[in-house]
Amino acid sequence: MSEKRRGRQTPTISVVLPYTQSLGTEAILIYNSTDRVAQEWQELLLEDIMAINEDGLWVHMKFGWSIPRRNGKSELLIMRAVYGVSHNERVLYTAHRTTTSHNAWEKCIDRLVKAGYIEGVDFKTTKQMGLEHIEWLKDGGGVINFRTRSSKGGLGEGYDLLIIDEAQEYTSDQESALKYVVTDSKNPQTLMCGTPPTAVSSGSVFQKYRKETLTGANADSGWAEWSVPELTDAHDPELWYDTNPSLGYILSERTIRSELGDDQIDDNIQRLGLWIAYSQKSAISRKEWDSYAITELPKLREPHRIYFGIKYAKTTSNVSLSAAIKTADNKVFVEAIDCRSVREGNTWIIDFLRNPNAVSVVIDGAGNQSILEQDMKDADVKCKAIMPKVNEVIEANTLFEKMLFEDKICHKGQPALAQAAANCEHRAIGSSGGYGYSSILKGADVSLLESASLAHWLCAKEKEKKKQVITY
């Protein structure tokens, strides 16, 4: 039989300072004396984390690592904490959620017991939720306190090891309260472990630490991550193996395949370890966009007159198609149709434009407009093609936001369109202060939002035909 395939065991990116000795081997021996065995990547990384210099001090006073979910990244914190408490270190284990810190306490107790240590003889513990505590009863008395982070947590207490679990949620206020708890230690160490932050992550410290360590701005610091460098196809199994070290151990292809959805940004972050620099504010917030979502298709105005918007993307080789139609209550309902590679041709677009209720389509994107227009003529499409000038594109975008915030636009909450809308910023176009859109997510495509804006523009400009009234 062929050997079972495993995920990559070494980080895709790392900063590790030179060393010749490490206490990681001893920590791994303790862990492996339980009913568990450390994976190869865990052993290698723990050796780096627990490297010591010729004076017996930690080579890395700070070390952070980022790995996609469900790979066992926090198990390294358990290994380090168990070693610490049994070797007279004072440890503060912090997490974003109380359930996480409590779960870490349970794991430490489990590992100690299964390593042969006896509660009441070798250590004692406090089981109060939110104030969990393990105290070593021999050789000087190590301790682990488990706490949920706050802006006041840890003040007035001294530790040798500070652990930051769920580090993507570690805020600057919490750092201000916690970073001094290891100041008085003769051999302090701070560990941060988490996943890349998402748009809703509250923390900023983890991302800042990563950037400064990778650029060499942090002294005595180390970093490791399993990640892809840019937005890519999260459904590619080759990338799963490159970014998930536990794939083939505790993760399976089947499990990963079942969890992937239609949000490519989230899948890239959670499963491929993608780091994205989020802007502090999108031109349209997710809360604002979601507030105009409806659960059922609205009653449409008769007769049904459909307007289409097409945008050829500036930063990718994609083209997006959206539609807009007026509702009975005089709003404009917008819907994203699709976003595809230009290489797929125009047939799929023409199929939609053949709709007997289609009135007109606005096509934005130099170099592709005339090709599509000719394809429409060759296919005898009746829908009128409009090539917008720069000032008309500016008008479309300005009108789109004005009408949106006046609650005159509605949509069905499509994930792809929501993703584009809630992660956009204005980009200057023209010479009179007008704007278009660009994505605040590196490598992401905002053309779906732009096509919706164009479709809305056509629909909103429609002049209602008044019925002729003849009086005598």
DRENDO-1510 file (C-alpha; in Angstrom, 1 decimal, always signed):
<recs>
REC; n; res; u; v; w
REC; 1; MET; +0.0; +0.0; +0.0 .
REC; 2; SER; +1.1; +3.6; -0.7 .
REC; 3; GLU; +1.8; +5.8; +2.2 .
REC; 4; LYS; -1.0; +8.1; +3.2 .
REC; 5; ARG; -0.6; +11.6; +2.0 .
REC; 6; ARG; +0.0; +14.3; +4.7 .
REC; 7; GLY; -0.2; +18.0; +4.8 .
REC; 8; ARG; +2.9; +20.2; +4.5 .
REC; 9; GLN; +4.8; +19.9; +7.8 .
REC; 10; THR; +6.9; +23.0; +7.6 .
REC; 11; PRO; +5.5; +26.6; +7.5 .
REC; 12; THR; +5.0; +28.4; +4.2 .
REC; 13; ILE; +6.4; +31.5; +5.8 .
REC; 14; SER; +8.5; +31.7; +9.0 .
REC; 15; VAL; +10.9; +33.8; +10.9 .
REC; 16; VAL; +13.0; +31.8; +13.3 .
REC; 17; LEU; +16.2; +33.1; +15.0 .
REC; 18; PRO; +19.3; +30.9; +15.0 .
REC; 19; TYR; +19.7; +28.5; +17.9 .
REC; 20; THR; +21.5; +25.3; +18.9 .
REC; 21; GLN; +19.5; +24.1; +22.0 .
REC; 22; SER; +15.8; +23.7; +22.7 .
REC; 23; LEU; +13.6; +22.5; +25.6 .
REC; 24; GLY; +11.0; +21.5; +23.1 .
REC; 25; THR; +12.1; +17.9; +23.1 .
REC; 26; GLU; +11.4; +17.6; +26.8 .
REC; 27; ALA; +7.9; +19.2; +26.4 .
REC; 28; ILE; +7.1; +16.8; +23.6 .
REC; 29; LEU; +8.3; +13.8; +25.8 .
REC; 30; ILE; +5.8; +14.8; +28.5 .
REC; 31; TYR; +3.0; +15.2; +25.9 .
REC; 32; ASN; +3.8; +11.9; +24.2 .
REC; 33; SER; +3.6; +10.1; +27.6 .
REC; 34; THR; -0.1; +10.7; +27.5 .
REC; 35; ASP; -2.5; +8.9; +25.2 .
REC; 36; ARG; -1.6; +11.4; +22.5 .
REC; 37; VAL; +1.4; +11.8; +20.1 .
REC; 38; ALA; +2.5; +15.1; +18.7 .
REC; 39; GLN; +2.4; +15.5; +15.0 .
REC; 40; GLU; +5.7; +16.2; +13.1 .
REC; 41; TRP; +4.9; +19.8; +12.4 .
REC; 42; GLN; +4.0; +20.3; +16.1 .
REC; 43; GLU; +7.3; +18.9; +17.2 .
REC; 44; LEU; +9.2; +21.0; +14.8 .
REC; 45; LEU; +7.4; +24.2; +15.7 .
REC; 46; LEU; +7.7; +23.6; +19.5 .
REC; 47; GLU; +11.4; +23.1; +19.1 .
REC; 48; ASP; +11.6; +26.7; +17.6 .
REC; 49; ILE; +9.3; +28.1; +20.2 .
REC; 50; MET; +11.2; +26.7; +23.1 .
REC; 51; ALA; +14.7; +27.4; +21.7 .
REC; 52; ILE; +17.2; +28.7; +24.4 .
REC; 53; ASN; +20.5; +30.5; +24.2 .
REC; 54; GLU; +23.7; +29.8; +25.9 .
REC; 55; ASP; +22.4; +31.5; +29.1 .
REC; 56; GLY; +19.4; +29.3; +29.2 .
REC; 57; LEU; +17.0; +32.1; +28.2 .
REC; 58; TRP; +14.3; +31.9; +25.5 .
REC; 59; VAL; +15.7; +32.8; +22.1 .
REC; 60; HIS; +12.2; +34.1; +21.1 .
REC; 61; MET; +10.8; +36.2; +23.9 .
REC; 62; LYS; +7.7; +36.4; +21.7 .
REC; 63; PHE; +6.5; +33.9; +19.1 .
REC; 64; GLY; +3.3; +33.8; +17.1 .
REC; 65; TRP; +1.8; +31.4; +14.6 .
REC; 66; SER; -1.2; +31.2; +12.3 .
REC; 67; ILE; -2.7; +28.0; +10.9 .
REC; 68; PRO; -6.1; +27.3; +9.4 .
REC; 69; ARG; -8.9; +26.0; +11.6 .
REC; 70; ARG; -9.1; +22.5; +13.0 .
REC; 71; ASN; -5.4; +21.7; +12.6 .
REC; 72; GLY; -4.5; +21.5; +16.3 .
REC; 73; LYS; -2.7; +24.8; +16.6 .
REC; 74; SER; -3.8; +25.4; +20.1 .
REC; 75; GLU; -2.5; +22.0; +21.2 .
REC; 76; LEU; +0.9; +23.6; +21.1 .
REC; 77; LEU; -0.2; +26.0; +23.8 .
REC; 78; ILE; -1.3; +23.1; +25.9 .
REC; 79; MET; +2.1; +21.4; +25.5 .
REC; 80; ARG; +3.8; +24.6; +26.4 .
REC; 81; ALA; +1.6; +25.3; +29.4 .
REC; 82; VAL; +1.9; +21.8; +30.8 .
REC; 83; TYR; +5.7; +22.0; +30.5 .
REC; 84; GLY; +5.6; +25.4; +32.2 .
REC; 85; VAL; +3.5; +24.5; +35.3 .
REC; 86; SER; +5.6; +21.4; +35.9 .
REC; 87; HIS; +8.9; +23.4; +35.6 .
REC; 88; ASN; +8.0; +26.1; +38.1 .
REC; 89; GLU; +6.8; +28.7; +35.6 .
REC; 90; ARG; +3.9; +31.0; +36.4 .
REC; 91; VAL; +1.6; +30.9; +33.3 .
REC; 92; LEU; -1.3; +33.1; +32.3 .
REC; 93; TYR; -3.5; +31.4; +29.7 .
REC; 94; THR; -5.9; +33.9; +28.1 .
REC; 95; ALA; -8.6; +33.5; +25.4 .
REC; 96; HIS; -11.3; +35.6; +23.8 .
REC; 97; ARG; -14.1; +33.3; +25.0 .
REC; 98; THR; -14.7; +31.9; +28.4 .
REC; 99; THR; -15.5; +28.5; +26.9 .
REC; 100; THR; -12.1; +28.5; +25.2 .
REC; 101; SER; -10.1; +29.2; +28.3 .
REC; 102; HIS; -12.2; +26.6; +30.2 .
REC; 103; ASN; -11.6; +24.0; +27.5 .
REC; 104; ALA; -7.8; +24.7; +27.7 .
REC; 105; TRP; -8.0; +24.1; +31.5 .
REC; 106; GLU; -9.7; +20.8; +30.9 .
REC; 107; LYS; -7.1; +19.8; +28.4 .
REC; 108; CYS; -4.2; +20.6; +30.7 .
REC; 109; ILE; -5.7; +18.6; +33.5 .
REC; 110; ASP; -6.3; +15.7; +31.1 .
REC; 111; ARG; -2.7; +15.8; +29.8 .
REC; 112; LEU; -1.2; +16.0; +33.3 .
REC; 113; VAL; -3.2; +13.1; +34.6 .
REC; 114; LYS; -2.5; +10.9; +31.6 .
REC; 115; ALA; +1.2; +11.8; +31.8 .
REC; 116; GLY; +1.1; +10.1; +35.3 .
REC; 117; TYR; +0.8; +13.1; +37.5 .
REC; 118; ILE; -1.7; +12.8; +40.4 .
REC; 119; GLU; -4.2; +15.5; +41.4 .
REC; 120; GLY; -3.8; +16.3; +45.1 .
REC; 121; VAL; -0.2; +14.9; +45.1 .
REC; 122; ASP; +1.5; +16.6; +42.2 .
REC; 123; PHE; -0.9; +19.4; +41.6 .
REC; 124; LYS; -4.2; +20.9; +42.7 .
REC; 125; THR; -6.8; +22.8; +40.8 .
REC; 126; THR; -9.6; +25.3; +41.1 .
REC; 127; LYS; -12.6; +24.4; +38.9 .
REC; 128; GLN; -14.6; +27.7; +39.2 .
REC; 129; MET; -15.8; +28.7; +35.7 .
REC; 130; GLY; -13.8; +31.8; +34.6 .
REC; 131; LEU; -11.3; +31.5; +37.4 .
REC; 132; GLU; -9.8; +28.1; +36.6 .
REC; 133; HIS; -6.4; +27.5; +38.2 .
REC; 134; ILE; -3.7; +24.8; +38.3 .
REC; 135; GLU; -1.0; +24.9; +41.0 .
REC; 136; TRP; +2.0; +22.6; +41.1 .
REC; 137; LEU; +2.7; +21.2; +44.6 .
REC; 138; LYS; +6.3; +20.4; +44.1 .
REC; 139; ASP; +9.7; +22.0; +43.4 .
REC; 140; GLY; +8.8; +25.7; +43.9 .
REC; 141; GLY; +5.2; +25.7; +42.7 .
REC; 142; GLY; +4.4; +26.5; +39.1 .
REC; 143; VAL; +0.9; +27.8; +38.3 .
REC; 144; ILE; -1.5; +28.3; +35.4 .
REC; 145; ASN; -4.3; +30.8; +35.6 .
REC; 146; PHE; -7.0; +30.6; +32.9 .
REC; 147; ARG; -8.8; +33.9; +32.1 .
REC; 148; THR; -11.0; +35.5; +29.5 .
REC; 149; ARG; -9.3; +38.6; +28.2 .
REC; 150; SER; -10.5; +42.1; +29.1 .
REC; 151; SER; -9.0; +45.6; +29.2 .
REC; 152; LYS; -8.3; +45.0; +32.9 .
REC; 153; GLY; -7.2; +41.4; +33.0 .
REC; 154; GLY; -3.9; +40.5; +34.5 .
REC; 155; LEU; -3.1; +43.8; +36.1 .
REC; 156; GLY; -1.2; +43.5; +39.4 .
REC; 157; GLU; -0.1; +39.9; +38.7 .
REC; 158; GLY; +3.3; +38.6; +37.6 .
REC; 159; TYR; +3.9; +35.7; +35.2 .
REC; 160; ASP; +6.7; +34.1; +33.3 .
REC; 161; LEU; +4.6; +32.9; +30.3 .
REC; 162; LEU; +1.7; +34.9; +28.7 .
REC; 163; ILE; -0.5; +32.9; +26.3 .
REC; 164; ILE; -2.8; +34.6; +23.9 .
REC; 165; ASP; -5.2; +32.1; +22.3 .
REC; 166; GLU; -7.6; +33.2; +19.6 .
REC; 167; ALA; -5.1; +36.0; +18.9 .
REC; 168; GLN; -7.0; +37.4; +16.0 .
REC; 169; GLU; -9.4; +38.9; +18.6 .
REC; 170; TYR; -6.5; +40.4; +20.7 .
REC; 171; THR; -7.2; +44.2; +21.0 .
REC; 172; SER; -4.8; +47.0; +21.7 .
REC; 173; ASP; -6.7; +47.8; +24.9 .
REC; 174; GLN; -6.2; +44.2; +26.1 .
REC; 175; GLU; -2.5; +44.3; +25.1 .
REC; 176; SER; -2.0; +47.4; +27.2 .
REC; 177; ALA; -3.4; +45.6; +30.2 .
REC; 178; LEU; -1.5; +42.3; +29.7 .
REC; 179; LYS; +1.9; +43.1; +28.2 .
REC; 180; TYR; +3.4; +44.1; +31.5 .
REC; 181; VAL; +2.4; +40.9; +33.4 .
REC; 182; VAL; +5.7; +39.3; +32.3 .
REC; 183; THR; +7.9; +42.3; +32.9 .
REC; 184; ASP; +9.3; +41.1; +36.2 .
REC; 185; SER; +10.2; +37.6; +35.0 .
REC; 186; LYS; +13.8; +36.7; +34.6 .
REC; 187; ASN; +13.0; +34.7; +31.5 .
REC; 188; PRO; +9.7; +36.0; +30.1 .
REC; 189; GLN; +7.9; +34.6; +27.0 .
REC; 190; THR; +4.7; +35.6; +25.2 .
REC; 191; LEU; +2.9; +33.3; +22.7 .
REC; 192; MET; +0.2; +34.3; +20.3 .
REC; 193; CYS; -1.8; +31.7; +18.3 .
REC; 194; GLY; -4.8; +32.1; +16.0 .
REC; 195; THR; -6.2; +32.3; +12.5 .
REC; 196; PRO; -5.9; +35.2; +10.1 .
REC; 197; PRO; -8.5; +37.9; +11.0 .
REC; 198; THR; -11.8; +38.2; +9.1 .
REC; 199; ALA; -13.7; +41.4; +8.5 .
REC; 200; VAL; -15.5; +40.9; +11.8 .
REC; 201; SER; -12.5; +40.2; +14.0 .
REC; 202; SER; -12.1; +42.7; +16.7 .
REC; 203; GLY; -8.3; +42.5; +17.2 .
REC; 204; SER; -5.4; +44.4; +15.6 .
REC; 205; VAL; -2.4; +43.3; +17.7 .
REC; 206; PHE; -1.9; +39.9; +16.0 .
REC; 207; GLN; -1.8; +41.4; +12.5 .
REC; 208; LYS; +0.5; +44.2; +13.6 .
REC; 209; TYR; +2.9; +41.7; +15.3 .
REC; 210; ARG; +3.0; +39.5; +12.1 .
REC; 211; LYS; +3.8; +42.5; +9.9 .
REC; 212; GLU; +6.5; +43.8; +12.1 .
REC; 213; THR; +8.1; +40.4; +12.7 .
REC; 214; LEU; +8.1; +39.5; +9.0 .
REC; 215; THR; +9.8; +42.9; +8.2 .
REC; 216; GLY; +12.4; +42.5; +10.9 .
REC; 217; ALA; +11.1; +45.3; +13.1 .
REC; 218; ASN; +10.6; +43.1; +16.2 .
REC; 219; ALA; +13.7; +41.9; +18.1 .
REC; 220; ASP; +13.8; +38.5; +19.8 .
REC; 221; SER; +10.6; +37.5; +18.0 .
REC; 222; GLY; +9.6; +34.5; +15.9 .
REC; 223; TRP; +6.7; +33.8; +13.5 .
REC; 224; ALA; +5.3; +30.8; +11.6 .
REC; 225; GLU; +2.2; +30.5; +9.3 .
REC; 226; TRP; +0.7; +28.1; +6.8 .
REC; 227; SER; -1.0; +30.3; +4.2 .
REC; 228; VAL; -1.6; +31.2; +0.5 .
REC; 229; PRO; -0.1; +34.5; -0.6 .
REC; 230; GLU; -3.2; +35.8; -2.4 .
REC; 231; LEU; -6.9; +35.1; -3.0 .
REC; 232; THR; -7.2; +31.8; -4.9 .
REC; 233; ASP; -9.3; +28.7; -5.5 .
REC; 234; ALA; -10.2; +27.3; -2.1 .
REC; 235; HIS; -11.6; +24.2; -3.8 .
REC; 236; ASP; -8.1; +23.1; -5.0 .
REC; 237; PRO; -7.0; +20.0; -2.9 .
REC; 238; GLU; -3.3; +20.8; -3.7 .
REC; 239; LEU; -3.7; +24.0; -1.7 .
REC; 240; TRP; -5.3; +22.2; +1.1 .
REC; 241; TYR; -2.2; +20.0; +1.5 .
REC; 242; ASP; +0.1; +23.0; +1.3 .
REC; 243; THR; -1.7; +25.0; +4.1 .
REC; 244; ASN; -3.1; +22.4; +6.4 .
REC; 245; PRO; -0.4; +20.4; +8.2 .
REC; 246; SER; -2.8; +18.1; +9.9 .
REC; 247; LEU; -4.5; +17.0; +6.7 .
REC; 248; GLY; -4.1; +13.2; +6.6 .
REC; 249; TYR; -3.7; +13.2; +10.4 .
REC; 250; ILE; -6.8; +14.7; +12.1 .
REC; 251; LEU; -8.3; +16.3; +9.0 .
REC; 252; SER; -9.6; +14.6; +5.8 .
REC; 253; GLU; -10.2; +15.8; +2.3 .
REC; 254; ARG; -13.9; +14.8; +2.8 .
REC; 255; THR; -14.2; +17.1; +5.8 .
REC; 256; ILE; -12.7; +20.1; +4.1 .
REC; 257; ARG; -14.8; +19.5; +1.0 .
REC; 258; SER; -18.0; +19.5; +3.0 .
REC; 259; GLU; -17.3; +22.8; +4.8 .
REC; 260; LEU; -16.5; +24.9; +1.8 .
REC; 261; GLY; -19.2; +27.3; +0.7 .
REC; 262; ASP; -19.8; +30.1; -1.8 .
REC; 263; ASP; -17.9; +32.8; +0.1 .
REC; 264; GLN; -14.4; +32.6; -1.5 .
REC; 265; ILE; -12.9; +35.2; +0.9 .
REC; 266; ASP; -14.0; +33.3; +4.1 .
REC; 267; ASP; -12.9; +30.0; +2.6 .
REC; 268; ASN; -9.5; +31.4; +1.8 .
REC; 269; ILE; -9.1; +32.8; +5.3 .
REC; 270; GLN; -10.4; +29.9; +7.3 .
REC; 271; ARG; -9.1; +27.0; +5.2 .
REC; 272; LEU; -6.1; +28.3; +3.3 .
REC; 273; GLY; -4.8; +30.8; +5.9 .
REC; 274; LEU; -5.0; +33.9; +3.7 .
REC; 275; TRP; -4.1; +37.2; +5.3 .
REC; 276; ILE; -6.0; +40.2; +4.1 .
REC; 277; ALA; -5.4; +43.8; +5.0 .
REC; 278; TYR; -8.9; +45.1; +5.8 .
REC; 279; SER; -9.8; +48.7; +5.5 .
REC; 280; GLN; -11.3; +50.3; +8.6 .
REC; 281; LYS; -14.5; +51.2; +6.7 .
REC; 282; SER; -16.1; +50.1; +3.5 .
REC; 283; ALA; -18.0; +52.8; +1.5 .
REC; 284; ILE; -21.0; +50.6; +2.2 .
REC; 285; SER; -21.0; +48.7; +5.5 .
REC; 286; ARG; -22.3; +45.1; +5.7 .
REC; 287; LYS; -24.9; +46.3; +8.2 .
REC; 288; GLU; -26.1; +49.0; +5.8 .
REC; 289; TRP; -26.2; +46.6; +2.9 .
REC; 290; ASP; -28.0; +43.9; +4.8 .
REC; 291; SER; -30.6; +46.4; +6.1 .
REC; 292; TYR; -32.0; +46.7; +2.5 .
REC; 293; ALA; -32.3; +42.9; +2.0 .
REC; 294; ILE; -35.7; +41.3; +1.5 .
REC; 295; THR; -36.6; +37.6; +2.1 .
REC; 296; GLU; -39.1; +37.2; -0.7 .
REC; 297; LEU; -39.2; +38.4; -4.3 .
REC; 298; PRO; -41.1; +41.8; -4.3 .
REC; 299; LYS; -44.2; +42.5; -6.2 .
REC; 300; LEU; -43.0; +43.9; -9.5 .
REC; 301; ARG; -44.4; +46.7; -11.5 .
REC; 302; GLU; -46.4; +45.8; -14.6 .
REC; 303; PRO; -45.3; +45.5; -17.4 .
REC; 304; HIS; -42.0; +43.8; -16.4 .
REC; 305; ARG; -39.2; +45.9; -17.9 .
REC; 306; ILE; -35.7; +44.5; -17.1 .
REC; 307; TYR; -32.5; +46.5; -17.3 .
REC; 308; PHE; -29.1; +44.9; -17.4 .
REC; 309; GLY; -25.6; +46.2; -16.3 .
REC; 310; ILE; -22.4; +44.7; -17.5 .
REC; 311; LYS; -18.9; +45.5; -16.1 .
REC; 312; TYR; -15.6; +44.2; -17.4 .
REC; 313; ALA; -13.4; +44.2; -14.3 .
REC; 314; LYS; -10.3; +46.3; -14.1 .
REC; 315; THR; -8.2; +44.1; -11.8 .
REC; 316; THR; -9.2; +40.6; -13.0 .
REC; 317; SER; -10.1; +39.0; -16.3 .
REC; 318; ASN; -13.8; +38.7; -15.2 .
REC; 319; VAL; -17.0; +40.1; -16.5 .
REC; 320; SER; -20.1; +40.6; -14.3 .
REC; 321; LEU; -23.8; +40.8; -15.2 .
REC; 322; SER; -26.6; +42.2; -13.0 .
REC; 323; ALA; -30.3; +43.0; -13.6 .
REC; 324; ALA; -32.6; +45.7; -12.2 .
REC; 325; ILE; -36.4; +46.0; -12.3 .
REC; 326; LYS; -38.9; +48.3; -10.7 .
REC; 327; THR; -41.2; +47.1; -7.9 .
REC; 328; ALA; -44.8; +47.9; -7.4 .
REC; 329; ASP; -43.9; +50.2; -4.4 .
REC; 330; ASN; -41.5; +52.3; -6.7 .
REC; 331; LYS; -38.2; +50.8; -5.5 .
REC; 332; VAL; -35.6; +49.2; -7.7 .
REC; 333; PHE; -34.8; +45.6; -7.1 .
REC; 334; VAL; -31.3; +44.6; -8.1 .
REC; 335; GLU; -29.9; +41.1; -8.6 .
REC; 336; ALA; -26.5; +39.8; -9.5 .
REC; 337; ILE; -26.7; +37.3; -12.3 .
REC; 338; ASP; -23.1; +36.0; -12.6 .
REC; 339; CYS; -19.4; +36.8; -12.7 .
REC; 340; ARG; -17.4; +34.7; -15.1 .
REC; 341; SER; -14.0; +34.8; -16.8 .
REC; 342; VAL; -13.9; +36.7; -20.1 .
REC; 343; ARG; -12.4; +33.5; -21.6 .
REC; 344; GLU; -15.9; +31.9; -21.4 .
REC; 345; GLY; -17.1; +34.2; -24.2 .
REC; 346; ASN; -20.3; +36.1; -24.5 .
REC; 347; THR; -22.8; +33.4; -25.2 .
REC; 348; TRP; -24.0; +33.2; -21.6 .
REC; 349; ILE; -24.5; +36.9; -21.5 .
REC; 350; ILE; -26.5; +36.9; -24.7 .
REC; 351; ASP; -28.8; +34.2; -23.4 .
REC; 352; PHE; -29.9; +36.5; -20.6 .
REC; 353; LEU; -30.2; +39.5; -22.9 .
REC; 354; ARG; -32.7; +37.6; -25.1 .
REC; 355; ASN; -35.3; +37.9; -22.3 .
REC; 356; PRO; -38.4; +39.3; -24.0 .
REC; 357; ASN; -38.8; +41.8; -21.1 .
REC; 358; ALA; -35.2; +43.1; -21.5 .
REC; 359; VAL; -35.2; +46.8; -22.4 .
REC; 360; SER; -31.6; +47.9; -22.5 .
REC; 361; VAL; -28.1; +47.0; -21.2 .
REC; 362; VAL; -25.3; +49.3; -20.3 .
REC; 363; ILE; -21.8; +47.9; -21.0 .
REC; 364; ASP; -18.7; +49.3; -19.3 .
REC; 365; GLY; -15.2; +48.1; -20.0 .
REC; 366; ALA; -12.9; +49.4; -22.8 .
REC; 367; GLY; -11.8; +46.8; -25.3 .
REC; 368; ASN; -14.7; +44.5; -24.7 .
REC; 369; GLN; -17.7; +46.8; -25.3 .
REC; 370; SER; -17.6; +46.7; -29.1 .
REC; 371; ILE; -17.0; +42.9; -29.2 .
REC; 372; LEU; -20.1; +42.3; -27.1 .
REC; 373; GLU; -22.1; +44.8; -29.1 .
REC; 374; GLN; -21.2; +43.1; -32.3 .
REC; 375; ASP; -22.1; +39.7; -30.8 .
REC; 376; MET; -25.5; +41.0; -29.8 .
REC; 377; LYS; -26.1; +42.3; -33.4 .
REC; 378; ASP; -25.0; +38.9; -34.9 .
REC; 379; ALA; -27.4; +37.1; -32.5 .
REC; 380; ASP; -30.2; +39.6; -33.4 .
REC; 381; VAL; -30.7; +40.6; -29.7 .
REC; 382; LYS; -33.3; +43.2; -29.4 .
REC; 383; CYS; -32.1; +44.6; -26.1 .
REC; 384; LYS; -30.6; +48.1; -26.7 .
REC; 385; ALA; -26.8; +48.3; -25.9 .
REC; 386; ILE; -25.6; +51.5; -24.3 .
REC; 387; MET; -21.9; +52.5; -24.0 .
REC; 388; PRO; -21.6; +54.9; -21.0 .
REC; 389; LYS; -19.3; +57.9; -20.9 .
REC; 390; VAL; -17.2; +58.6; -17.9 .
REC; 391; ASN; -19.6; +61.2; -16.5 .
REC; 392; GLU; -22.5; +58.7; -16.9 .
REC; 393; VAL; -20.6; +56.0; -14.9 .
REC; 394; ILE; -20.0; +58.6; -12.2 .
REC; 395; GLU; -23.7; +59.5; -12.2 .
REC; 396; ALA; -24.6; +55.8; -11.9 .
REC; 397; ASN; -22.4; +55.2; -8.9 .
REC; 398; THR; -23.5; +58.5; -7.2 .
REC; 399; LEU; -27.2; +57.7; -7.8 .
REC; 400; PHE; -26.8; +54.1; -6.6 .
REC; 401; GLU; -25.5; +55.1; -3.2 .
REC; 402; LYS; -28.0; +58.0; -2.8 .
REC; 403; MET; -31.0; +55.7; -3.6 .
REC; 404; LEU; -29.6; +52.9; -1.5 .
REC; 405; PHE; -29.3; +55.0; +1.6 .
REC; 406; GLU; -32.7; +56.5; +1.0 .
REC; 407; ASP; -34.2; +52.9; +1.1 .
REC; 408; LYS; -35.2; +53.0; -2.6 .
REC; 409; ILE; -33.1; +49.9; -3.5 .
REC; 410; CYS; -33.8; +46.3; -2.4 .
REC; 411; HIS; -32.0; +43.0; -3.0 .
REC; 412; LYS; -32.2; +39.3; -2.0 .
REC; 413; GLY; -29.0; +39.3; +0.1 .
REC; 414; GLN; -26.9; +37.3; -2.4 .
REC; 415; PRO; -23.6; +36.4; -0.7 .
REC; 416; ALA; -21.4; +37.3; -3.6 .
REC; 417; LEU; -23.0; +40.7; -4.1 .
REC; 418; ALA; -23.0; +41.4; -0.3 .
REC; 419; GLN; -19.3; +40.5; -0.2 .
REC; 420; ALA; -18.5; +43.0; -3.0 .
REC; 421; ALA; -20.7; +45.8; -1.5 .
REC; 422; ALA; -19.5; +45.5; +2.0 .
REC; 423; ASN; -15.8; +45.5; +1.1 .
REC; 424; CYS; -15.6; +48.4; -1.4 .
REC; 425; GLU; -14.0; +51.8; -1.4 .
REC; 426; HIS; -14.3; +54.7; -3.7 .
REC; 427; ARG; -11.7; +55.2; -6.4 .
REC; 428; ALA; -11.4; +58.5; -8.2 .
REC; 429; ILE; -12.5; +58.6; -11.9 .
REC; 430; GLY; -12.8; +61.6; -14.2 .
REC; 431; SER; -11.5; +65.0; -13.4 .
REC; 432; SER; -14.4; +66.5; -11.4 .
REC; 433; GLY; -14.4; +64.5; -8.2 .
REC; 434; GLY; -16.4; +61.5; -9.4 .
REC; 435; TYR; -15.8; +58.0; -8.2 .
REC; 436; GLY; -16.0; +54.3; -9.1 .
REC; 437; TYR; -15.4; +51.3; -6.9 .
REC; 438; SER; -12.4; +49.2; -6.0 .
REC; 439; SER; -12.2; +46.3; -3.5 .
REC; 440; ILE; -10.5; +46.7; -0.1 .
REC; 441; LEU; -9.7; +43.0; -0.3 .
REC; 442; LYS; -6.5; +42.3; -2.1 .
REC; 443; GLY; -7.3; +40.2; -5.3 .
REC; 444; ALA; -11.1; +40.4; -4.9 .
REC; 445; ASP; -13.4; +41.4; -7.7 .
REC; 446; VAL; -15.8; +44.3; -7.2 .
REC; 447; SER; -17.2; +44.2; -10.7 .
REC; 448; LEU; -20.4; +42.5; -9.5 .
REC; 449; LEU; -21.3; +45.6; -7.5 .
REC; 450; GLU; -20.4; +47.9; -10.4 .
REC; 451; SER; -22.7; +45.9; -12.8 .
REC; 452; ALA; -25.5; +46.3; -10.2 .
REC; 453; SER; -24.9; +50.0; -10.0 .
REC; 454; LEU; -25.1; +50.3; -13.8 .
REC; 455; ALA; -28.3; +48.2; -14.1 .
REC; 456; HIS; -29.9; +50.3; -11.3 .
REC; 457; TRP; -28.9; +53.5; -13.2 .
REC; 458; LEU; -30.8; +52.4; -16.3 .
REC; 459; CYS; -33.8; +51.3; -14.4 .
REC; 460; ALA; -34.0; +54.4; -12.1 .
REC; 461; LYS; -33.8; +56.7; -15.1 .
REC; 462; GLU; -36.8; +55.0; -16.8 .
REC; 463; LYS; -39.5; +57.5; -17.4 .
REC; 464; GLU; -42.9; +56.1; -16.7 .
REC; 465; LYS; -45.2; +56.4; -19.7 .
REC; 466; LYS; -48.3; +58.3; -18.9 .
REC; 467; LYS; -51.5; +56.9; -20.4 .
REC; 468; GLN; -53.1; +59.3; -22.8 .
REC; 469; VAL; -56.4; +60.7; -21.5 .
REC; 470; ILE; -58.9; +62.0; -23.9 .
REC; 471; THR; -61.6; +64.3; -22.7 .
REC; 472; TYR; -64.5; +65.8; -24.4 .
</recs>
